[in-house]
């Protein structure tokens, strides 16, 4: 269970550009929940993910995982139990290393990186199996550098790599936004499959309203650092894209754009 | 023939330095100026220990450790104090000048009458009073091969993977739940260890420690790495750790050739101008056009 309690976050504090993003923001995500988060630019979606992962510091409040306070824990330590896929496909892989080397590193997440051989030959067949479920033919290109793959292929790899080891949370930060519609669809299907298989607690930020409606069992709509829509379970199943769109327009009119 | 042999010897010795620069410049993407201080650090440690009568072969690993310590300091300044990479190197380079003087005692320590790795009782016993010339190059080659092979092996370990990853995409290292700062410090330690080791062999080959040997060693290392990488760009089968040695030998040959026509005092100027020429020649043409367009 992930709890955000009384979160406060300001940007450029103490200057004329001071902007308050979160003020007393509260959110509780139950174990096993798949939350889709939508909202316009600057509504605090990515900031929320960054606060959870520890990429940015918060100015007030607490973050708890299963009751344990992780507010002051460093980013790399938190990521032990969190897998994260970024919008930019280049963020999740090492371009100058081969597919095999990347997979081997991801496989060793959470363990000691010592002087033993980097790639365990016995695990290669497992890596091939993981890659073959992508249907991208990557399993036959193990010694190709990741830098020469397409964005979609790299994003698929990032997804597989971040979910390879046992993690509690999967954080998806607009992970289909940089892909063409067909590849995005494929990555989304794969995401749904992996989340279901591994029963991961997932937070997915997306600009694609259809994905937000189709996937996940809870829907959040953020606006100016607040959750203006928060539906789960049966109620969520009834939500239609049109309804959300309407709410979006409503907000836009309120804000004057 | 003598001219070529000297270039090869010097090239191989400076090649070890280039290996270190390869780690920081190519793998870590960290412009590490500590090199100008850690190269003479290796030499100073060696000169001081040899003067005290230590076995010259033992000075090699000790120099490596001394250099590694310097690298760790640069890393700590950069990672923990959040000083920019270039400045961290400059700070350490400047500080090391005094440290080197302190270790060596003076700015010039001759080792002519001392036991060195190229001239000692053991070698005299084996080969008689006049140790043949090839022994020297064989000994240098041995040090070179051991450093190169150990580095190659290291880069294939899990820890080595992490080192390569941190320069490539440090974000992934964080994702793997590892502190990228520590990985950088480790990389700087290994790199400067190799640089100091190169300084150790250089000092024993020259049979003198001079405080000024460090000046410009960064340029020599960088030039070697860039020549090596440019030459073997089309041959991906050749390892980068081999390419830097070829680059280093070529560079030393060029400098030696240039010295023949100029005053030896112009050495550093030639070093710098040659480096500039290499940079311009090896530059990616397409990129350059785009940049100015």
Interface residues (C-beta under 8 A of the other chain):
Chain A: X74 X75 X76 X77 X79 X80 X83 X84 X86 X90 X91 X92 X93 X94 X95 X96 X97 X101 X104 X105 X106 X108 X109 X110 X112 X113 X114 X115 X116 X117 X118 X119 X162
Chain B: X154 X156 X157 X158 X159 X160 X161 X162 X164 X165 X168 X169 X171 X172 X173 X174 X175 X176 X177 X178 X179 X180
